Amino acid sequence: MWARPPYAKGGDVESGAQPLYPAMLERPELRWAFIRKIYSILVVQMLLTVAVASVVVAVRPVSQFFVSSGAGLGLYIFLIILPFIVLCPLYYYYQHHPWNFLLLGVFTVSISFAVGLTCAFTSGKVILESAILTTVVVVSLTLYTFWAASRGHDFNFLGPFLFSAMLALMVFAFIQLLFPMGRISVMIYGVLAAIIFCGYIIYDTDNLIKRYAYDEYIWAAVALYLDVINLFLSLLTVFRASDS
C-alpha cells in the first residue's frame, strides 16, 4: 500500500546476474542492491518497534498513564494521528537526507507506541502466537512473490481490489464501533483484515521488485512496514477474540 506512481526504467540487459523477472530491462544487481536496502531499513524499523513496544508493555506505569488520565488519553489519540500527519511531509521529503530518515523514525516510533499499548492489555500467549504467525506469513508470502515474479507473474492487478477491500474494511470497523456485534464479528473483522494485508504484502513486494524507483526506498519501506504491522494487529485481534 501507499505505492507511488510507477517509474519508467531503462536498463542494461548485459548483466551477469539473473533477471528477477522476464523481460527485465534494468541491471539485476542494481535492483538487488535496492531490495537489500529496503529490507535493511524494514528490519531496523521492526527492531525499533519491538524495543518501544516492549518498554510500553514491561513498564506498567507507562501503559497505565495512557489509560488512567485525561492527558494520557489525549497523548494516545495524538500518537494515533501522528503517523498520518508525518506521512504528509514524508511524501515531499522522502528524497532529502537526513530529513527522510528523521521523519521515518518519528513515524515508526509513533506506531510502535500504539502497538505497545495494544499489546499491554493482551496476554503474552496471544502476542507470541500473533508474532510467530506474522513472521511465518510475511516470509512465506515474500518468498512466494519473488518466485512468482521470476516466472512472469504480475500482481499489479491487485491494486484496485485491495483498495476497495480496504474501504469496505474501514466501513465495517466504523459500523462495529457504533453498533458492537460481539466477539464473532470481531473475529470476522480480524480474519478479513489479515487476508487483505496478506494481499498487500504480495502487491507491495511485487512493486518493490518491478516498479519502485531507486530513490523511493523510504516510501517502499513505509509500505512494507505498514503491511507487516497491520497484519500483526489483525492476527492479534483474531487470537484475542478467540482467547476471551
Protein Blocks (a to p, Z undefined) as FASTA:
>chain_A
ZZacdddddddfbbfbdcfbghiabdfklmmmmmmmmmmmmmmmmmmmmmmmmmmmmmmm
lmmmmmmcfklmmmmmmmmmmmmmmmmmmmmmmmmcfklmmmmmmmmmmmmmmmmmmmmm
ccfklmmmmmmmmmmmmmmmmmmmmmmmmnopafklmmmmmmmmmmmmmmmmmmmmmmcg
bjklmmmmmmmmmmmmmmmmmmmmmmmmmmmcfklmmmmmmmmmmmmmmmmmmmmmmmmm
mmZZ
